Amino acid sequence: MHFCHSRAWLLMVATAFVAQPLLAVAAPPNKPAATTAASSDEASLRKAVDAYREAVEHGDVDAIAAFWAPDADYVDHLGHAYKIQAAIAQSKRRAGDDDHIPQPSQKTETLAIRFLTADVAFEDGIIQRTISPGDSQSPGRYCAVWVKRDGQWLIDGVRESLYRAPPTADHFQDLAWMIGDWTAEGPHATAEATCSWGPDKAYILRQVKVAPKDDKPISATQWIGWDPVHQRIRSFVFDSHGGFGEGIWAKDGDAWIVTTSGVLPDGKHTSATNLYSRVDDNTAVWESVDEIVDGKPGLDFRLRATRKQAKK
């Protein structure tokens, strides 16, 4: 086994031991020619979003107004609706000759942009707003409708809502079956893992030991937690050989798909897709596919895990 492949394989085993059913992983389809145009549209829209955000930060009333369509409306987090051009005109009158308004006590971040047509797109994001001086920031969500008119992107409407986060443990309900002690075996290695809750079930901690048949043993510690900004599960792992990695988790039916990236002790970069699910309460399967090590294809592999029975 090639050295760099071996090290990467061990890291991938350590990052996501215990889990997934065999899934058919198809090669990505060839991108159609329209992809280039779509990418260009998104780039131009993101440029407009950044320019609007800059105008707001500087309190430039005229620049702000220029980004809104004439008939655009805005609904705030309390459900109050406004005709935005009228509201901006009122702010401009208050500003007087300065034509600037105080910088708002809020920050926004774009999470996703979705195109309905080539000229209509939705921008979903989060907003951090300070209601009054001295208060902590109140997180919220927003959805902005952008339309392209005469080659210029304009805001046609915005809807805001307060974000009330559920208890952190709720995000891990579909991973709770992992909690416990496991053993696993595959063609190239055996492994053991212990999965436990962190304090208040705020994260899942995994301690993994892997014994490959043709290399030195490796152990790793992985933290699986909730990313409240991007609203998804993420994981971080560090191993006993000096490697580390992270993963982004997405649920697809009964399966978990984890997109991983990592760095080996020698500095080589790795990536792979890990696939997880349980077979039953005491059995799980996990495989890693599409591994890339330092730009070259790596190894795919599969482990079948069984839950250790408690001693009587």
Phi and psi in degrees as GROMACS dihedral restraints (atoms count N, CA, C in turn):
[ dihedral_restraints ]
;  ai    aj    ak    al  type     phi  dphi    fc
    3     4     5     6     1   -63.0    20    10
    4     5     6     7     1   141.6    20    10
    6     7     8     9     1   -57.6    20    10
    7     8     9    10     1   -52.1    20    10
    9    10    11    12     1   -65.7    20    10
   10    11    12    13     1   -34.6    20    10
   12    13    14    15     1   -65.6    20    10
   13    14    15    16     1   -40.1    20    10
   15    16    17    18     1   -62.8    20    10
   16    17    18    19     1   -46.5    20    10
   18    19    20    21     1   -63.2    20    10
   19    20    21    22     1   -42.3    20    10
   21    22    23    24     1   -65.2    20    10
   22    23    24    25     1   -40.4    20    10
   24    25    26    27     1   -60.5    20    10
   25    26    27    28     1   -42.9    20    10
   27    28    29    30     1   -63.5    20    10
   28    29    30    31     1   -42.2    20    10
   30    31    32    33     1   -62.8    20    10
   31    32    33    34     1   -41.6    20    10
   33    34    35    36     1   -66.9    20    10
   34    35    36    37     1   -36.9    20    10
   36    37    38    39     1   -62.2    20    10
   37    38    39    40     1   -44.5    20    10
   39    40    41    42     1   -68.5    20    10
   40    41    42    43     1   -32.6    20    10
   42    43    44    45     1   -72.8    20    10
   43    44    45    46     1   -25.9    20    10
   45    46    47    48     1  -146.1    20    10
   46    47    48    49     1    37.7    20    10
   48    49    50    51     1   -63.4    20    10
   49    50    51    52     1   146.8    20    10
   51    52    53    54     1    85.0    20    10
   52    53    54    55     1   100.5    20    10
   54    55    56    57     1   165.6    20    10
   55    56    57    58     1  -104.7    20    10
   57    58    59    60     1   -87.0    20    10
   58    59    60    61     1   149.8    20    10
   60    61    62    63     1   -73.4    20    10
   61    62    63    64     1   159.8    20    10
   63    64    65    66     1   -69.2    20    10
   64    65    66    67     1   122.8    20    10
   66    67    68    69     1  -119.5    20    10
   67    68    69    70     1   142.6    20    10
   69    70    71    72     1   -75.5    20    10
   70    71    72    73     1   120.6    20    10
   72    73    74    75     1  -107.6    20    10
   73    74    75    76     1   108.3    20    10
   75    76    77    78     1   -85.1    20    10
   76    77    78    79     1   151.5    20    10
   78    79    80    81     1   -66.8    20    10
   79    80    81    82     1   143.7    20    10
   81    82    83    84     1   -62.4    20    10
   82    83    84    85     1   137.9    20    10
   84    85    86    87     1   -68.1    20    10
   85    86    87    88     1   157.2    20    10
   87    88    89    90     1   -64.0    20    10
   88    89    90    91     1   137.5    20    10
   90    91    92    93     1   -73.9    20    10
   91    92    93    94     1   132.7    20    10
   93    94    95    96     1   -69.8    20    10
   94    95    96    97     1   164.3    20    10
   96    97    98    99     1   -61.7    20    10
   97    98    99   100     1   -28.2    20    10
   99   100   101   102     1   -66.1    20    10
  100   101   102   103     1   -16.5    20    10
  102   103   104   105     1   -60.2    20    10
  103   104   105   106     1   -38.8    20    10
  105   106   107   108     1   -62.6    20    10
  106   107   108   109     1   -43.1    20    10
  108   109   110   111     1   -65.2    20    10
  109   110   111   112     1   -41.8    20    10
  111   112   113   114     1   -62.7    20    10
  112   113   114   115     1   -41.3    20    10
  114   115   116   117     1   -63.5    20    10
  115   116   117   118     1   -38.2    20    10
  117   118   119   120     1   -65.6    20    10
  118   119   120   121     1   -40.9    20    10
  120   121   122   123     1   -62.4    20    10
  121   122   123   124     1   -44.3    20    10
  123   124   125   126     1   -66.0    20    10
  124   125   126   127     1   -38.7    20    10
  126   127   128   129     1   -62.5    20    10
  127   128   129   130     1   -42.7    20    10
  129   130   131   132     1   -67.9    20    10
  130   131   132   133     1   -35.2    20    10
  132   133   134   135     1   -69.3    20    10
  133   134   135   136     1   -43.3    20    10
  135   136   137   138     1   -62.3    20    10
  136   137   138   139     1   -34.1    20    10
  138   139   140   141     1   -64.2    20    10
  139   140   141   142     1   -40.0    20    10
  141   142   143   144     1   -66.8    20    10
  142   143   144   145     1   -40.1    20    10
  144   145   146   147     1   -59.7    20    10
  145   146   147   148     1   -45.6    20    10
  147   148   149   150     1   -64.3    20    10
  148   149   150   151     1   -39.9    20    10
  150   151   152   153     1   -66.6    20    10
  151   152   153   154     1   -39.6    20    10
  153   154   155   156     1   -65.1    20    10
  154   155   156   157     1   -42.9    20    10
  156   157   158   159     1   -60.6    20    10
  157   158   159   160     1   -38.7    20    10
  159   160   161   162     1   -66.6    20    10
  160   161   162   163     1   -39.7    20    10
  162   163   164   165     1   -62.5    20    10
  163   164   165   166     1   -40.1    20    10
  165   166   167   168     1   -65.4    20    10
  166   167   168   169     1   -43.7    20    10
  168   169   170   171     1   -62.2    20    10
  169   170   171   172     1   -31.5    20    10
  171   172   173   174     1   -90.2    20    10
  172   173   174   175     1    -5.6    20    10
  174   175   176   177     1    67.0    20    10
  175   176   177   178     1    25.9    20    10
  177   178   179   180     1   -80.1    20    10
  178   179   180   181     1   102.0    20    10
  180   181   182   183     1   -62.1    20    10
  181   182   183   184     1   -45.7    20    10
  183   184   185   186     1   -64.2    20    10
  184   185   186   187     1   -42.0    20    10
  186   187   188   189     1   -65.7    20    10
  187   188   189   190     1   -38.6    20    10
  189   190   191   192     1   -62.8    20    10
  190   191   192   193     1   -47.6    20    10
  192   193   194   195     1   -61.0    20    10
  193   194   195   196     1   -34.8    20    10
  195   196   197   198     1   -66.3    20    10
  196   197   198   199     1   -19.0    20    10
  198   199   200   201     1   -87.4    20    10
  199   200   201   202     1   -10.2    20    10
  201   202   203   204     1  -102.9    20    10
  202   203   204   205     1   136.9    20    10
  204   205   206   207     1   -65.0    20    10
  205   206   207   208     1   153.1    20    10
  207   208   209   210     1   -56.2    20    10
  208   209   210   211     1   -35.9    20    10
  210   211   212   213     1  -103.9    20    10
  211   212   213   214     1    18.2    20    10
  213   214   215   216     1   -67.9    20    10
  214   215   216   217     1   148.8    20    10
  216   217   218   219     1  -127.0    20    10
  217   218   219   220     1   165.6    20    10
  219   220   221   222     1  -141.8    20    10
  220   221   222   223     1   130.9    20    10
  222   223   224   225     1  -118.3    20    10
  223   224   225   226     1   119.7    20    10
  225   226   227   228     1   -81.9    20    10
  226   227   228   229     1  -177.9    20    10
  228   229   230   231     1   -69.6    20    10
  229   230   231   232     1   -11.4    20    10
  231   232   233   234     1   -98.4    20    10
  232   233   234   235     1    -0.7    20    10
  234   235   236   237     1    91.7    20    10
  235   236   237   238     1     5.4    20    10
  237   238   239   240     1   -80.4    20    10
  238   239   240   241     1   132.2    20    10
  240   241   242   243     1  -104.4    20    10
  241   242   243   244     1   142.6    20    10
  243   244   245   246     1  -138.1    20    10
  244   245   246   247     1   148.2    20    10
  246   247   248   249     1   -85.9    20    10
  247   248   249   250     1   113.0    20    10
  249   250   251   252     1   -67.5    20    10
  250   251   252   253     1   -36.1    20    10
  252   253   254   255     1   -65.6    20    10
  253   254   255   256     1   -36.4    20    10
  255   256   257   258     1   -66.1    20    10
  256   257   258   259     1   -40.2    20    10
  258   259   260   261     1   -66.5    20    10
  259   260   261   262     1   -38.9    20    10
  261   262   263   264     1   -66.8    20    10
  262   263   264   265     1   -40.7    20    10
  264   265   266   267     1   -61.0    20    10
  265   266   267   268     1   -39.5    20    10
  267   268   269   270     1   -64.5    20    10
  268   269   270   271     1   -42.0    20    10
  270   271   272   273     1   -62.9    20    10
  271   272   273   274     1   -36.2    20    10
  273   274   275   276     1   -66.8    20    10
  274   275   276   277     1   -39.9    20    10
  276   277   278   279     1   -62.8    20    10
  277   278   279   280     1   -39.5    20    10
  279   280   281   282     1   -67.4    20    10
  280   281   282   283     1   -33.2    20    10
  282   283   284   285     1   -70.1    20    10
  283   284   285   286     1   -23.9    20    10
  285   286   287   288     1    70.1    20    10
  286   287   288   289     1  -139.8    20    10
  288   289   290   291     1   -71.9    20    10
  289   290   291   292     1   -17.8    20    10
  291   292   293   294     1   -69.2    20    10
  292   293   294   295     1   -31.7    20    10
  294   295   296   297     1    58.6    20    10
  295   296   297   298     1    23.1    20    10
  297   298   299   300     1  -131.4    20    10
  298   299   300   301     1   148.0    20    10
  300   301   302   303     1  -118.1    20    10
  301   302   303   304     1   157.2    20    10
  303   304   305   306     1   -58.8    20    10
  304   305   306   307     1   145.7    20    10
  306   307   308   309     1   -63.4    20    10
  307   308   309   310     1   128.0    20    10
  309   310   311   312     1   -68.2    20    10
  310   311   312   313     1   149.0    20    10
  312   313   314   315     1   -86.1    20    10
  313   314   315   316     1    63.7    20    10
  315   316   317   318     1  -152.7    20    10
  316   317   318   319     1   155.2    20    10
  318   319   320   321     1  -132.5    20    10
  319   320   321   322     1   141.8    20    10
  321   322   323   324     1  -122.6    20    10
  322   323   324   325     1   154.5    20    10
  324   325   326   327     1  -142.2    20    10
  325   326   327   328     1   127.9    20    10
  327   328   329   330     1   -76.6    20    10
  328   329   330   331     1   128.7    20    10
  330   331   332   333     1   -99.1    20    10
  331   332   333   334     1   -37.3    20    10
  333   334   335   336     1  -158.2    20    10
  334   335   336   337     1   151.4    20    10
  336   337   338   339     1  -126.7    20    10
  337   338   339   340     1   128.3    20    10
  339   340   341   342     1  -125.8    20    10
  340   341   342   343     1   130.8    20    10
  342   343   344   345     1   -94.8    20    10
  343   344   345   346     1   126.0    20    10
  345   346   347   348     1   -84.3    20    10
  346   347   348   349     1   -45.3    20    10
  348   349   350   351     1  -137.5    20    10
  349   350   351   352     1  -178.1    20    10
  351   352   353   354     1   -64.9    20    10
  352   353   354   355     1   -21.9    20    10
  354   355   356   357     1  -114.0    20    10
  355   356   357   358     1     4.8    20    10
  357   358   359   360     1  -135.5    20    10
  358   359   360   361     1   129.7    20    10
  360   361   362   363     1  -143.9    20    10
  361   362   363   364     1   152.1    20    10
  363   364   365   366     1  -107.5    20    10
  364   365   366   367     1   133.7    20    10
  366   367   368   369     1  -111.3    20    10
  367   368   369   370     1   115.5    20    10
  369   370   371   372     1  -101.5    20    10
  370   371   372   373     1   137.3    20    10
  372   373   374   375     1  -159.8    20    10
  373   374   375   376     1  -177.3    20    10
  375   376   377   378     1  -118.3    20    10
  376   377   378   379     1   153.3    20    10
  378   379   380   381     1  -132.9    20    10
  379   380   381   382     1   134.7    20    10
  381   382   383   384     1  -110.8    20    10
  382   383   384   385     1   115.3    20    10
  384   385   386   387     1  -123.3    20    10
  385   386   387   388     1   136.9    20    10
  387   388   389   390     1   -97.1    20    10
  388   389   390   391     1   114.6    20    10
  390   391   392   393     1   -66.5    20    10
  391   392   393   394     1   -44.5    20    10
  393   394   395   396     1  -146.9    20    10
  394   395   396   397     1   157.0    20    10
  396   397   398   399     1   -54.0    20    10
  397   398   399   400     1   135.9    20    10
  399   400   401   402     1    89.3    20    10
  400   401   402   403     1   -15.8    20    10
  402   403   404   405     1   -79.7    20    10
  403   404   405   406     1   157.4    20    10
  405   406   407   408     1   -75.4    20    10
  406   407   408   409     1   160.2    20    10
  408   409   410   411     1   -72.2    20    10
  409   410   411   412     1   143.4    20    10
  411   412   413   414     1  -106.8    20    10
  412   413   414   415     1   116.0    20    10
  414   415   416   417     1   -76.7    20    10
  415   416   417   418     1   146.2    20    10
  417   418   419   420     1  -148.8    20    10
  418   419   420   421     1   175.8    20    10
  420   421   422   423     1  -118.1    20    10
  421   422   423   424     1   154.4    20    10
  423   424   425   426     1  -144.5    20    10
  424   425   426   427     1   154.0    20    10
  426   427   428   429     1  -131.5    20    10
  427   428   429   430     1   119.4    20    10
  429   430   431   432     1  -108.8    20    10
  430   431   432   433     1   135.1    20    10
  432   433   434   435     1   -99.2    20    10
  433   434   435   436     1   119.2    20    10
  435   436   437   438     1  -107.8    20    10
  436   437   438   439     1   138.5    20    10
  438   439   440   441     1  -128.2    20    10
  439   440   441   442     1   144.7    20    10
  441   442   443   444     1   -99.1    20    10
  442   443   444   445     1   120.4    20    10
  444   445   446   447     1  -128.4    20    10
  445   446   447   448     1   122.8    20    10
  447   448   449   450     1    54.1    20    10
  448   449   450   451     1    38.9    20    10
  450   451   452   453     1    80.8    20    10
  451   452   453   454     1     3.2    20    10
  453   454   455   456     1  -117.7    20    10
  454   455   456   457     1   135.1    20    10
  456   457   458   459     1   -80.7    20    10
  457   458   459   460     1   128.1    20    10
  459   460   461   462     1  -126.8    20    10
  460   461   462   463     1   151.5    20    10
  462   463   464   465     1   -86.0    20    10
  463   464   465   466     1   121.9    20    10
  465   466   467   468     1   -96.4    20    10
  466   467   468   469     1   -19.6    20    10
  468   469   470   471     1  -179.2    20    10
  469   470   471   472     1   154.2    20    10
  471   472   473   474     1  -137.8    20    10
  472   473   474   475     1   136.9    20    10
  474   475   476   477     1  -123.5    20    10
  475   476   477   478     1   129.0    20    10
  477   478   479   480     1  -113.8    20    10
  478   479   480   481     1   156.1    20    10
  480   481   482   483     1  -152.8    20    10
  481   482   483   484     1   147.7    20    10
  483   484   485   486     1   -71.5    20    10
  484   485   486   487     1   144.0    20    10
  486   487   488   489     1  -102.8    20    10
  487   488   489   490     1   120.1    20    10
  489   490   491   492     1  -111.7    20    10
  490   491   492   493     1   104.8    20    10
  492   493   494   495     1   -70.3    20    10
  493   494   495   496     1   134.0    20    10
  495   496   497   498     1   -71.0    20    10
  496   497   498   499     1   164.2    20    10
  498   499   500   501     1   -53.3    20    10
  499   500   501   502     1   140.8    20    10
  501   502   503   504     1   -54.6    20    10
  502   503   504   505     1   -38.7    20    10
  504   505   506   507     1   -60.1    20    10
  505   506   507   508     1   -26.8    20    10
  507   508   509   510     1   -61.6    20    10
  508   509   510   511     1   -28.7    20    10
  510   511   512   513     1   -70.5    20    10
  511   512   513   514     1   -18.3    20    10
  513   514   515   516     1  -107.1    20    10
  514   515   516   517     1    12.1    20    10
  516   517   518   519     1   -56.4    20    10
  517   518   519   520     1   -39.1    20    10
  519   520   521   522     1   -81.2    20    10
  520   521   522   523     1    -1.1    20    10
  522   523   524   525     1  -112.1    20    10
  523   524   525   526     1    -1.8    20    10
  525   526   527   528     1   -61.3    20    10
  526   527   528   529     1   -25.2    20    10
  528   529   530   531     1   -64.0    20    10
  529   530   531   532     1   -18.9    20    10
  531   532   533   534     1   -70.9    20    10
  532   533   534   535     1   -23.2    20    10
  534   535   536   537     1   -60.2    20    10
  535   536   537   538     1   128.6    20    10
  537   538   539   540     1   135.4    20    10
  538   539   540   541     1  -171.3    20    10
  540   541   542   543     1  -106.3    20    10
  541   542   543   544     1   136.1    20    10
  543   544   545   546     1  -133.2    20    10
  544   545   546   547     1   152.1    20    10
  546   547   548   549     1  -125.2    20    10
  547   548   549   550     1   151.8    20    10
  549   550   551   552     1  -145.0    20    10
  550   551   552   553     1   156.0    20    10
  552   553   554   555     1  -146.5    20    10
  553   554   555   556     1   140.3    20    10
  555   556   557   558     1  -143.7    20    10
  556   557   558   559     1  -177.4    20    10
  558   559   560   561     1   -62.1    20    10
  559   560   561   562     1   -27.1    20    10
  561   562   563   564     1  -113.8    20    10
  562   563   564   565     1    -6.6    20    10
  564   565   566   567     1  -165.8    20    10
  565   566   567   568     1   161.9    20    10
  567   568   569   570     1  -118.1    20    10
  568   569   570   571     1   159.4    20    10
  570   571   572   573     1  -153.2    20    10
  571   572   573   574     1   158.9    20    10
  573   574   575   576     1  -133.4    20    10
  574   575   576   577     1   147.0    20    10
  576   577   578   579     1  -146.5    20    10
  577   578   579   580     1   144.5    20    10
  579   580   581   582     1  -123.6    20    10
  580   581   582   583     1   122.6    20    10
  582   583   584   585     1  -112.7    20    10
  583   584   585   586     1   129.9    20    10
  585   586   587   588     1  -142.0    20    10
  586   587   588   589     1   160.1    20    10
  588   589   590   591     1   -78.0    20    10
  589   590   591   592     1   144.8    20    10
  591   592   593   594     1   -80.6    20    10
  592   593   594   595     1   177.6    20    10
  594   595   596   597     1   -55.1    20    10
  595   596   597   598     1   134.0    20    10
  597   598   599   600     1    58.1    20    10
  598   599   600   601     1    22.0    20    10
  600   601   602   603     1    55.9    20    10
  601   602   603   604     1    35.3    20    10
  603   604   605   606     1   -78.5    20    10
  604   605   606   607     1   -17.6    20    10
  606   607   608   609     1  -161.5    20    10
  607   608   609   610     1   170.2    20    10
  609   610   611   612     1  -111.6    20    10
  610   611   612   613     1   132.4    20    10
  612   613   614   615     1  -107.6    20    10
  613   614   615   616     1   131.1    20    10
  615   616   617   618     1  -123.7    20    10
  616   617   618   619     1   125.6    20    10
  618   619   620   621     1  -109.3    20    10
  619   620   621   622     1   122.1    20    10
  621   622   623   624     1  -125.2    20    10
  622   623   624   625     1   138.0    20    10
  624   625   626   627     1  -126.5    20    10
  625   626   627   628     1   128.6    20    10
  627   628   629   630     1  -122.4    20    10
  628   629   630   631     1   132.9    20    10
  630   631   632   633     1  -118.9    20    10
  631   632   633   634     1    91.5    20    10
  633   634   635   636     1   -70.5    20    10
  634   635   636   637     1   155.7    20    10
  636   637   638   639     1   -79.1    20    10
  637   638   639   640     1   -16.9    20    10
  639   640   641   642     1  -133.2    20    10
  640   641   642   643     1    28.8    20    10
  642   643   644   645     1  -156.9    20    10
  643   644   645   646     1   175.8    20    10
  645   646   647   648     1   -73.5    20    10
  646   647   648   649     1   149.7    20    10
  648   649   650   651     1   -62.3    20    10
  649   650   651   652     1   155.5    20    10
  651   652   653   654     1  -140.6    20    10
  652   653   654   655     1   143.9    20    10
  654   655   656   657     1  -124.5    20    10
  655   656   657   658     1   157.3    20    10
  657   658   659   660     1  -151.3    20    10
  658   659   660   661     1   154.0    20    10
  660   661   662   663     1  -121.7    20    10
  661   662   663   664     1   129.7    20    10
  663   664   665   666     1  -125.3    20    10
  664   665   666   667     1   136.6    20    10
  666   667   668   669     1  -110.8    20    10
  667   668   669   670     1   127.3    20    10
  669   670   671   672     1  -113.4    20    10
  670   671   672   673     1   117.7    20    10
  672   673   674   675     1  -138.2    20    10
  673   674   675   676     1   179.6    20    10
  675   676   677   678     1  -102.8    20    10
  676   677   678   679     1   130.6    20    10
  678   679   680   681     1   -96.6    20    10
  679   680   681   682     1   102.3    20    10
  681   682   683   684     1   -71.7    20    10
  682   683   684   685     1   -20.6    20    10
  684   685   686   687     1   -74.0    20    10
  685   686   687   688     1   -49.9    20    10
  687   688   689   690     1   -97.2    20    10
  688   689   690   691     1     2.4    20    10
  690   691   692   693     1    57.0    20    10
  691   692   693   694     1    54.7    20    10
  693   694   695   696     1  -157.6    20    10
  694   695   696   697     1   164.1    20    10
  696   697   698   699     1   -85.7    20    10
  697   698   699   700     1   135.5    20    10
  699   700   701   702     1  -130.4    20    10
  700   701   702   703     1   159.1    20    10
  702   703   704   705     1  -138.6    20    10
  703   704   705   706     1   152.4    20    10
  705   706   707   708     1  -133.7    20    10
  706   707   708   709     1   142.1    20    10
  708   709   710   711     1  -139.9    20    10
  709   710   711   712     1   144.0    20    10
  711   712   713   714     1  -131.8    20    10
  712   713   714   715     1   135.8    20    10
  714   715   716   717     1  -114.6    20    10
  715   716   717   718     1   168.4    20    10
  717   718   719   720     1   -74.4    20    10
  718   719   720   721     1   -10.3    20    10
  720   721   722   723     1   -92.7    20    10
  721   722   723   724     1    -5.2    20    10
  723   724   725   726     1   103.1    20    10
  724   725   726   727     1     4.6    20    10
  726   727   728   729     1   -87.9    20    10
  727   728   729   730     1   163.7    20    10
  729   730   731   732     1  -152.0    20    10
  730   731   732   733     1   163.7    20    10
  732   733   734   735     1  -165.0    20    10
  733   734   735   736     1   173.4    20    10
  735   736   737   738     1  -144.0    20    10
  736   737   738   739     1   162.6    20    10
  738   739   740   741     1  -144.9    20    10
  739   740   741   742     1   150.1    20    10
  741   742   743   744     1  -114.8    20    10
  742   743   744   745     1   125.0    20    10
  744   745   746   747     1  -101.2    20    10
  745   746   747   748     1   138.4    20    10
  747   748   749   750     1  -140.7    20    10
  748   749   750   751     1   134.1    20    10
  750   751   752   753     1   -90.4    20    10
  751   752   753   754     1   133.2    20    10
  753   754   755   756     1  -131.2    20    10
  754   755   756   757     1    93.2    20    10
  756   757   758   759     1    66.9    20    10
  757   758   759   760     1  -123.9    20    10
  759   760   761   762     1   -89.5    20    10
  760   761   762   763     1     1.3    20    10
  762   763   764   765     1  -107.1    20    10
  763   764   765   766     1   153.1    20    10
  765   766   767   768     1  -111.7    20    10
  766   767   768   769     1   128.1    20    10
  768   769   770   771     1  -111.7    20    10
  769   770   771   772     1   122.7    20    10
  771   772   773   774     1  -117.3    20    10
  772   773   774   775     1   116.3    20    10
  774   775   776   777     1   -88.3    20    10
  775   776   777   778     1   115.1    20    10
  777   778   779   780     1  -113.5    20    10
  778   779   780   781     1   153.8    20    10
  780   781   782   783     1  -144.3    20    10
  781   782   783   784     1   149.4    20    10
  783   784   785   786     1  -157.6    20    10
  784   785   786   787     1   173.5    20    10
  786   787   788   789     1  -130.1    20    10
  787   788   789   790     1   129.3    20    10
  789   790   791   792     1   -81.5    20    10
  790   791   792   793     1   166.3    20    10
  792   793   794   795     1   -57.1    20    10
  793   794   795   796     1   -27.8    20    10
  795   796   797   798     1   -89.6    20    10
  796   797   798   799     1     5.4    20    10
  798   799   800   801     1    92.4    20    10
  799   800   801   802     1    -4.0    20    10
  801   802   803   804     1   -71.2    20    10
  802   803   804   805     1   142.2    20    10
  804   805   806   807     1   -91.9    20    10
  805   806   807   808     1   143.0    20    10
  807   808   809   810     1  -131.1    20    10
  808   809   810   811     1   157.0    20    10
  810   811   812   813     1  -151.7    20    10
  811   812   813   814     1   156.6    20    10
  813   814   815   816     1  -167.1    20    10
  814   815   816   817     1   168.2    20    10
  816   817   818   819     1  -114.3    20    10
  817   818   819   820     1   121.1    20    10
  819   820   821   822     1  -102.8    20    10
  820   821   822   823     1   139.4    20    10
  822   823   824   825     1  -122.0    20    10
  823   824   825   826     1   128.0    20    10
  825   826   827   828     1  -129.9    20    10
  826   827   828   829     1   146.9    20    10
  828   829   830   831     1  -175.5    20    10
  829   830   831   832     1   167.0    20    10
  831   832   833   834     1   -96.8    20    10
  832   833   834   835     1   146.5    20    10
  834   835   836   837     1   -83.3    20    10
  835   836   837   838     1   -47.7    20    10
  837   838   839   840     1  -153.6    20    10
  838   839   840   841     1  -169.1    20    10
  840   841   842   843     1   -60.4    20    10
  841   842   843   844     1   -25.7    20    10
  843   844   845   846     1  -120.3    20    10
  844   845   846   847     1     8.8    20    10
  846   847   848   849     1  -138.0    20    10
  847   848   849   850     1   139.6    20    10
  849   850   851   852     1  -145.8    20    10
  850   851   852   853     1   156.4    20    10
  852   853   854   855     1  -130.5    20    10
  853   854   855   856     1   141.4    20    10
  855   856   857   858     1  -138.9    20    10
  856   857   858   859     1   140.1    20    10
  858   859   860   861     1  -139.0    20    10
  859   860   861   862     1   154.9    20    10
  861   862   863   864     1  -122.3    20    10
  862   863   864   865     1   130.4    20    10
  864   865   866   867     1  -132.7    20    10
  865   866   867   868     1   167.3    20    10
  867   868   869   870     1    56.5    20    10
  868   869   870   871     1    38.4    20    10
  870   871   872   873     1   -72.1    20    10
  871   872   873   874     1   137.3    20    10
  873   874   875   876     1  -124.3    20    10
  874   875   876   877     1   127.8    20    10
  876   877   878   879     1  -121.8    20    10
  877   878   879   880     1   112.8    20    10
  879   880   881   882     1    54.0    20    10
  880   881   882   883     1    39.0    20    10
  882   883   884   885     1    85.0    20    10
  883   884   885   886     1    -0.4    20    10
  885   886   887   888     1  -117.7    20    10
  886   887   888   889     1   149.5    20    10
  888   889   890   891     1   -59.5    20    10
  889   890   891   892     1   138.7    20    10
  891   892   893   894     1  -105.2    20    10
  892   893   894   895     1  -145.6    20    10
  894   895   896   897     1  -111.5    20    10
  895   896   897   898     1   141.4    20    10
  897   898   899   900     1   -98.2    20    10
  898   899   900   901     1   147.1    20    10
  900   901   902   903     1  -156.7    20    10
  901   902   903   904     1   169.9    20    10
  903   904   905   906     1  -144.8    20    10
  904   905   906   907     1   137.2    20    10
  906   907   908   909     1  -125.7    20    10
  907   908   909   910     1   143.1    20    10
  909   910   911   912     1  -111.1    20    10
  910   911   912   913     1   125.5    20    10
  912   913   914   915     1  -113.9    20    10
  913   914   915   916     1   147.8    20    10
  915   916   917   918     1  -129.0    20    10
  916   917   918   919     1   145.3    20    10
  918   919   920   921     1   -76.7    20    10
  919   920   921   922     1   135.2    20    10
  921   922   923   924     1   -70.4    20    10
  922   923   924   925     1   134.7    20    10
  924   925   926   927     1   -81.1    20    10
  925   926   927   928     1   136.1    20    10
  927   928   929   930     1   -62.8    20    10
  928   929   930   931     1   140.7    20    10
  930   931   932   933     1   -72.5    20    10
  931   932   933   934     1   136.5    20    10
